[in-house]
Amino acid sequence: MLMCWLALCGEPSAAAPVDDVRIEHVTVVSPERESPLRDAEVYIHEGRIASIATSGAPGAAAGAASAVTRIDGTGLFLAPGLIDSHVHLGAIPGMIDEQEARHPEIARLARDQIPRSYLLYGFTTLVDLISTPQRMARWKDHDVVPDTYFCGGASLMDGYPMNYLPKPVRYRAFPYMLIEPDTAAPPDIPAEMHTPAAVVAQMKADGAICVKTFYEHGFAGVRNLPVPKAETIRELVQAAHAAGLPVLMHASSIEAQAFGLDTGVDIMAHGLWGWNDASTVTEPTPAIKTVLDGVLAKNIGWQPTIQVLYGERDLFSTTFLSDPLLARVLPSGLIDWYRSAEGQWLHDLRAERFHGRGRDPKAVEAEVNERFALPIDRVTNATAYLKSHGGRLLFGTDTPSGPIYANPPGLNGWFEMHRLVAAGETPEQIFRSATLSNAQALNLDQDVGTVQVGKRANLLLLRQDPTQTIEAYAGIVKVLLGGRVLDPADLVADRSH
């Protein structure tokens, strides 16, 4: 949405050596298993799963070492850590660079907390969809950071989302931008380095695991942005596939998703809420079904990202900043800043659209909620259609969807799960989409996504079975990140919550 923030990503974070871990008498729940493995013993050595066996069976004590952390898993469930396949990690939600510079201590505490907040809600692997390797150091300069990978952002020159940055800053910020043959390149930028083939080659060399591109004319007062030609994106897809990289497309409208189908992208990086229809119809129309049936026929991955719209709406909520859950994931100083006149900058900017200045906040909130009800119902029903027809849904949140505080790290994923339940997804389907399905879609399944021998020990120890209830993620007992055992109490921003 509004501004897809640049971020720093890469391979799993380097970490200090950790003790071996033995989890005993636990029930293993993993998406490749037809049924749970009960009374199991899982042994972790050098950050990876060394053995899985029923307790007392041969091999259960494999890899015994002098330093072993033993965990009694009696009555608990061991599941793979969650993967959010659509995040943006470069900025503090709700802050722009100038504001961060004015409040360095608030920013420092926020940046240290944000990685912990993802882990608090079980997200041990993140995929930033617009990043560069040069930004990796800042993201990883913390004690605890989820494993993070990145896509290169192949924006059309001067199109979405680079249009939000001034010239010439935007050209430095988007090193993988596409320049089409009939477009003059900016000064000192060689056009031959910005063809689809050249851009993909550079992404691959930089360590990207995927390509993100965009089809967006604009919104919120911006409606005339240039979009790429079909032949440009077909060339991008061809080059990416030759390099072994999947292609994701920002596409939230019927026009954009039809374009993505025509050009052969692998994943739609949003749900379908823009129907180009002035009516109040919320059930999929024949035109919408045609696009969704195309997604089904081509087995395209589809990230609903329903919570994006709630985040936009909740800028005008009179209670959002008082939600006690927010204090679990963001420092109190940052929340206080959001309440300040400076922190309400985006709210005030958007309020012009609703003639909101000087009006009763409750009345504005009601109007905004009513306005967002239509696209929310539409994307919910489109998601339900794909779910009921066996679509390949992938868990992603677009956290944060722009410079907006109402998409809080980690917690936003918890909110998204509730939106998906409302759309008809079962807890088991959500579990699969946030583990194995995401791992397979982004070629990470050799490392994460299941509880199997040889996999990286990114694991969750839970009080409830996550295939039966999403409330399991509200009762995380331990988070294991590359074998490092983390206590959720140590990941909370405000220890009193």
C-alpha positions in Angstrom: 0.0 0.0 0.0 0.9 3.7 0.2 4.7 3.4 0.6 6.5 0.0 0.5 9.4 0.7 2.7 12.9 -0.3 1.8 14.5 -2.6 4.2 17.6 -4.7 4.9 17.4 -8.4 4.6 19.5 -11.4 3.8 20.3 -14.9 5.1 19.7 -16.2 8.7 21.4 -14.0 11.2 24.8 -15.1 12.5 24.5 -16.0 16.2 26.7 -17.0 19.0 27.0 -20.8 19.5 24.1 -22.2 21.5 23.7 -25.3 23.7 22.2 -28.4 22.3 18.5 -28.7 23.2 16.4 -31.8 24.0 12.7 -31.4 24.1 11.1 -34.4 25.7 7.5 -35.9 25.8 6.2 -33.3 23.3 3.6 -33.6 20.6 5.1 -32.7 17.2 2.7 -30.9 14.9 4.1 -30.3 11.4 2.3 -29.6 8.1 3.8 -32.6 6.2 2.5 -35.0 8.8 -1.0 -36.6 8.5 -1.3 -36.7 12.3 0.7 -35.4 15.3 3.6 -37.4 16.6 2.9 -37.8 20.3 5.3 -38.3 23.2 8.3 -37.4 21.0 11.8 -36.4 21.8 13.4 -33.8 19.5 17.1 -33.2 19.7 18.7 -30.0 18.4 22.4 -29.8 17.6 24.2 -26.7 16.3 21.0 -24.9 15.5 19.4 -27.7 13.5 17.1 -30.6 14.3 19.4 -33.7 14.7 16.8 -36.3 15.6 13.1 -36.9 16.2 11.9 -40.1 17.8 9.3 -41.3 20.2 10.6 -41.0 23.8 12.9 -43.8 24.8 13.2 -45.1 21.2 16.7 -45.7 19.7 18.2 -42.5 18.4 16.2 -40.4 20.8 19.4 -39.2 22.6 21.4 -38.7 19.4 24.0 -36.0 19.4 24.4 -35.8 23.1 26.7 -33.1 24.1 28.2 -31.8 27.3 25.9 -28.7 27.4 22.3 -29.7 26.8 19.2 -27.6 27.6 16.4 -30.0 28.5 12.8 -28.9 28.1 9.9 -30.9 29.4 7.3 -30.8 26.6 4.6 -32.8 28.5 1.2 -31.5 27.4 2.8 -29.1 24.9 2.9 -28.9 21.1 6.1 -28.4 19.0 5.5 -26.6 15.6 7.6 -24.9 13.0 8.1 -21.2 13.4 5.8 -19.0 11.3 6.8 -17.3 8.1 5.5 -13.8 7.2 6.2 -13.6 3.5 5.3 -9.9 3.1 6.9 -7.4 5.4 8.8 -4.1 5.1 11.5 -3.6 7.7 13.4 -0.4 6.8 11.3 2.1 8.8 9.7 2.4 12.2 5.9 2.2 11.6 4.4 5.7 11.6 7.7 7.5 11.5 9.5 9.2 8.6 13.3 9.7 8.6 13.2 13.3 9.7 11.0 12.4 12.7 13.3 9.5 13.6 16.3 11.9 13.5 14.4 14.3 15.9 13.7 11.5 18.4 16.8 9.3 18.4 16.1 7.6 21.8 12.5 6.7 20.9 13.8 5.4 17.6 16.6 3.4 19.1 14.2 1.6 21.5 11.7 1.0 18.7 14.3 -0.5 16.3 15.6 -2.8 19.1 12.1 -4.0 19.9 10.6 -4.6 16.4 12.5 -7.8 15.7 11.5 -9.1 19.2 7.9 -8.3 18.5 7.8 -10.5 15.4 9.3 -13.3 17.5 6.8 -12.7 20.3 4.0 -13.7 17.9 5.9 -16.7 16.5 7.4 -15.3 13.3 10.9 -16.7 13.1 11.3 -16.1 9.4 10.5 -12.9 7.5 10.6 -12.0 3.8 11.0 -8.3 3.1 9.6 -7.6 -0.3 11.6 -4.5 -1.1 15.2 -4.4 0.1 18.8 -4.2 -0.7 21.8 -5.9 0.9 23.3 -2.6 1.9 20.5 -2.2 4.4 21.0 -5.6 6.0 23.5 -4.4 8.7 21.0 -2.1 10.4 18.3 -4.7 10.6 20.7 -7.3 11.9 22.4 -5.0 14.4 20.4 -6.4 17.3 20.8 -9.2 19.8 17.8 -11.2 18.5 16.5 -11.0 14.9 14.2 -13.4 13.0 15.8 -15.0 10.0 15.2 -12.5 7.2 15.3 -12.8 3.4 14.6 -10.2 0.7 13.1 -9.5 -2.7 14.4 -6.9 -4.9 11.8 -4.2 -5.8 11.5 -3.9 -9.5 9.4 -0.7 -9.7 8.8 1.0 -13.1 10.8 4.2 -13.2 8.7 7.0 -11.5 5.9 4.5 -10.9 4.6 3.1 -7.7 6.0 3.0 -5.0 9.1 5.1 -5.9 6.8 8.0 -6.8 6.5 8.9 -3.1 10.2 9.8 -2.9 11.5 13.0 -4.5 13.8 13.0 -7.5 16.7 12.1 -7.6 16.5 10.4 -4.2 14.0 7.8 -5.6 16.6 6.6 -8.2 19.1 5.8 -5.5 16.5 4.2 -3.2 15.3 1.8 -5.9 18.4 0.4 -7.5 16.4 -2.4 -9.3 14.0 0.0 -11.0 12.9 -0.9 -14.6 13.5 1.6 -17.4 11.5 0.7 -20.6 13.1 1.3 -24.0 11.0 4.3 -24.9 11.8 6.1 -21.7 14.7 8.4 -21.2 16.9 7.4 -18.2 17.7 9.9 -15.5 21.1 11.7 -15.7 24.1 9.5 -14.8 22.0 6.3 -14.8 22.8 3.8 -17.6 19.5 2.5 -19.0 21.2 -0.8 -20.0 21.6 -1.6 -16.2 17.8 -1.3 -15.8 16.4 -3.8 -18.3 14.5 -6.7 -16.9 17.5 -9.1 -17.5 20.0 -6.7 -15.9 17.8 -6.0 -12.9 17.3 -9.7 -12.2 21.0 -10.4 -12.6 21.8 -7.7 -10.1 19.2 -9.0 -7.6 20.5 -12.5 -7.9 24.1 -11.3 -7.3 23.0 -9.3 -4.3 21.4 -12.4 -2.6 17.7 -11.7 -3.3 15.5 -14.8 -3.1 12.6 -13.3 -5.1 11.5 -10.4 -7.4 8.8 -8.0 -6.5 7.2 -5.9 -9.1 4.1 -3.6 -9.2 1.0 -2.7 -11.2 -0.6 0.3 -9.5 -2.1 3.4 -11.0 -2.3 4.9 -7.5 -4.9 5.7 -4.8 -5.6 8.3 -2.1 -5.5 11.2 -4.5 -2.8 9.7 -6.8 -4.4 8.1 -9.8 -2.2 8.6 -12.8 1.0 6.7 -12.1 2.7 4.9 -15.0 2.4 1.1 -15.1 4.7 -1.3 -16.9 4.0 -2.8 -20.3 3.1 -6.5 -20.5 6.2 -7.3 -22.5 8.4 -5.7 -19.8 7.0 -7.9 -17.1 7.0 -11.0 -19.3 10.8 -10.4 -19.8 11.2 -9.9 -16.0 9.4 -13.1 -15.3 11.5 -15.0 -17.9 14.7 -13.7 -16.5 13.7 -14.4 -12.9 12.6 -17.9 -13.6 15.9 -18.6 -15.4 17.7 -17.4 -12.2 15.5 -19.5 -10.0 13.6 -16.6 -8.5 9.8 -16.4 -8.0 8.1 -13.2 -9.0 5.6 -11.4 -6.8 3.4 -8.6 -8.0 1.8 -5.8 -6.0 -1.8 -6.2 -7.4 -4.9 -5.3 -5.4 -7.3 -4.5 -8.3 -9.0 -6.6 -10.8 -7.0 -4.9 -13.6 -3.7 -5.6 -11.8 -4.5 -9.2 -11.1 -5.6 -9.8 -14.6 -2.3 -8.2 -15.8 -0.4 -10.5 -13.4 -2.2 -13.6 -14.8 -1.4 -12.5 -18.4 2.3 -11.9 -17.6 2.9 -15.1 -15.7 3.8 -13.9 -12.2 4.0 -16.5 -9.4 2.4 -14.7 -6.5 -0.2 -11.9 -6.1 1.2 -9.8 -3.2 -2.3 -8.6 -2.1 -5.8 -9.7 -2.0 -8.4 -8.4 -4.4 -10.3 -5.4 -3.0 -10.2 -3.0 -6.0 -13.1 -4.1 -8.2 -13.4 -1.0 -10.4 -17.1 -1.1 -9.6 -19.2 1.8 -8.1 -21.9 -0.5 -6.8 -22.1 -1.8 -3.3 -21.9 -5.4 -4.3 -19.5 -7.4 -2.2 -20.0 -10.9 -3.4 -17.7 -11.8 -6.3 -19.2 -10.7 -9.6 -18.7 -12.7 -12.9 -15.8 -10.5 -13.8 -14.1 -11.0 -10.4 -14.7 -14.8 -10.6 -13.0 -14.8 -14.0 -9.9 -13.4 -12.5 -10.0 -15.6 -9.4 -10.7 -18.7 -11.5 -7.5 -17.7 -13.5 -5.6 -17.6 -10.2 -6.9 -21.1 -9.4 -6.2 -22.5 -12.9 -2.6 -21.3 -12.8 -2.1 -22.2 -9.1 -0.9 -18.7 -8.4 0.1 -18.0 -4.8 -2.2 -15.4 -3.2 -1.5 -13.2 -0.2 -4.8 -11.9 1.1 -3.2 -9.1 3.3 -6.7 -8.2 4.6 -5.3 -6.5 7.6 -3.8 -3.8 5.4 -7.3 -2.2 5.1 -7.9 -2.4 8.8 -4.6 -0.7 9.4 -5.6 2.2 7.1 -9.0 2.4 8.8 -7.6 2.3 12.3 -5.6 5.5 11.8 -9.0 7.0 12.8 -9.8 4.7 15.6 -10.3 6.4 18.9 -9.2 3.3 20.9 -6.4 1.7 18.9 -3.6 3.4 20.7 -5.1 2.3 24.0 -5.2 -1.4 23.1 -3.0 -3.2 25.7 -1.8 -5.6 23.1 0.0 -2.6 21.5 2.1 -2.2 24.6 3.4 -5.7 24.2 5.0 -4.9 20.8 6.0 -1.2 20.9 7.9 0.8 23.5 5.7 3.1 25.6 7.6 6.2 24.5 6.8 5.4 20.8 3.1 4.9 21.6 3.1 8.2 23.5 4.7 9.9 20.5 2.0 8.5 18.2 -0.6 10.3 20.4 1.3 13.6 20.0 0.5 16.2 17.4 3.7 15.3 15.5 2.8 11.6 15.7 -0.6 12.2 14.2 0.8 13.6 11.0 -0.5 10.9 8.7 -3.9 10.9 10.4 -4.1 14.6 9.9 -3.0 14.3 6.3 -5.7 11.7 5.6 -8.3 13.6 7.6 -8.6 16.1 4.7 -10.2 13.3 2.7 -12.9 13.0 5.3 -13.2 16.6 6.2 -12.0 15.4 9.6 -10.3 18.5 11.0 -12.4 20.0 13.8 -15.0 17.3 13.7 -16.0 14.9 16.5 -13.4 12.1 16.3 -16.1 9.5 17.0 -18.2 10.8 14.0 -15.1 10.7 11.8 -14.3 7.1 13.0 -17.8 6.0 12.1 -17.6 7.5 8.6 -14.2 6.0 8.0 -15.3 2.6 9.2 -18.3 2.7 6.8 -16.1 3.7 3.9 -13.7 0.9 4.5 -16.4 -1.7 5.0 -16.9 -2.2 1.2 -13.3 -3.1 0.3 -12.9 -5.1 3.4 -16.0 -7.2 2.6 -14.9 -7.6 -1.0 -11.4 -8.8 -0.2 -12.8 -11.1 2.5 -15.3 -12.6 0.1 -12.7 -13.0 -2.6 -10.4 -14.8 -0.2 -13.3 -17.0 0.8 -13.9 -17.9 -2.8 -10.3 -18.9 -3.3 -10.3 -20.9 -0.1 -13.5 -22.8 -1.0 -12.0 -23.7 -4.4 -8.7 -24.9 -3.1 -6.6 -21.8 -3.9 -3.0 -21.5 -2.9 -3.2 -19.0 -0.1 0.0 -17.7 1.4 0.4 -15.9 4.7 1.6 -12.3 4.4 0.7 -9.1 6.2 2.4 -6.2 4.5 3.6 -4.9 7.8 3.6 -2.0 7.7 1.7 -1.1 4.6 3.1 2.4 4.6 4.3 5.0 7.2 1.4 3.9 9.4 1.3 2.9 13.1 -1.8 0.7 12.8 0.2 -2.2 11.3 2.3 -3.1 14.4 5.1 -5.6 14.0 4.2 -9.2 15.0 0.8 -8.2 16.3 -0.3 -7.4 12.8 0.1 -11.1 11.9 -2.1 -12.0 14.9 -4.7 -9.6 13.6 -4.4 -11.0 10.1 -5.1 -14.5 11.4 -8.4 -13.3 12.7 -9.3 -11.8 9.4 -8.5 -15.0 7.6 -10.7 -17.0 10.1 -13.5 -14.5 9.2 -12.9 -15.3 5.6 -13.5 -19.0 6.2 -9.9 -20.3 6.5 -9.5 -23.0 9.2 -6.7 -22.8 11.7 -5.0 -25.8 9.9 -5.1 -23.9 6.6 -3.6 -20.8 8.2 -0.9 -23.0 9.9 0.0 -24.5 6.5 0.0 -21.2 4.7 2.3 -19.6 7.3 4.8 -22.5 7.3 5.2 -25.0 4.5 3.3 -23.2 1.8 5.3 -20.0 2.3 8.5 -22.0 2.5 7.8 -23.8 -0.8 6.6 -20.7 -2.6 9.9 -18.9 -1.8 12.2 -21.9 -2.1 13.0 -22.0 1.6 11.6 -25.4 2.3 15.0 -27.1 2.5 15.6 -25.0 5.6 12.3 -24.1 7.3 8.6 -24.7 7.3 8.4 -28.1 8.9 9.7 -30.0 12.0 12.0 -32.4 10.3 15.6 -33.7 10.8 18.1 -31.4 9.1 15.9 -28.3 9.2 16.9 -25.2 11.0 15.5 -25.3 14.5 13.1 -22.4 14.1 10.3 -23.8 16.3 7.4 -22.9 18.6 6.5 -24.6 21.8 2.8 -24.1 22.3 0.1 -24.9 24.9 -2.5 -25.7 22.2 -2.5 -27.4 18.8 -2.2 -24.7 16.1 -4.0 -26.8 13.6 -7.1 -26.6 15.8 -7.1 -23.0 17.0 -5.2 -19.8 16.2 -5.4 -19.1 20.0 -2.3 -21.4 20.1 -0.2 -18.4 19.1 -1.5 -16.5 22.1 0.1 -19.2 24.4 3.6 -19.5 23.1 5.7 -21.1 25.8 9.1 -20.9 24.1 10.4 -19.6 20.7 13.4 -21.4 19.3 15.4 -19.4 16.7 18.2 -21.5 15.2 18.2 -23.6 18.4 18.4 -20.5 20.7 15.7 -20.8 23.3 13.8 -17.6 23.8 11.2 -16.8 26.6 8.3 -14.8 25.3 8.4 -12.7 28.6 11.8 -11.5 27.4 10.4 -10.4 24.1 7.6 -8.2 25.3 8.1 -4.4 25.0 6.3 -3.5 28.2 7.1 -6.2 30.8 4.0 -5.3 32.7 1.8 -6.7 29.9 
